[in-house]
Amino acid sequence: MPESQKSALVATLPPSREQSLAAIVILLLLFVLFFVALSFAPIQLSEVDVFIPIVATVMFLTDSITATLLFASSRYSAHEPY
């Protein structure tokens, strides 16, 4: 493929060394935070009646944002129709 036809989307570019290192550091930090949070597992929290509606609303919003971003990305990276 000629250089002028290559996609310039961030999703198609390979990560730099710094980005790979940052991803590994974040992964290790998340593992540490997981094990710290695991130590609080036996603690019972108080009941919250609106938990399910709040979670459902947040899931709807994040799914809508993800769908919009995926649609926009596919519109810009799609090949010409045949």
Secondary structure as UniProt FT lines:
FT   HELIX           3..5
FT   HELIX           10..12
FT   HELIX           17..38
FT   TURN            39..42
FT   TURN            49..50
FT   HELIX           51..77
//
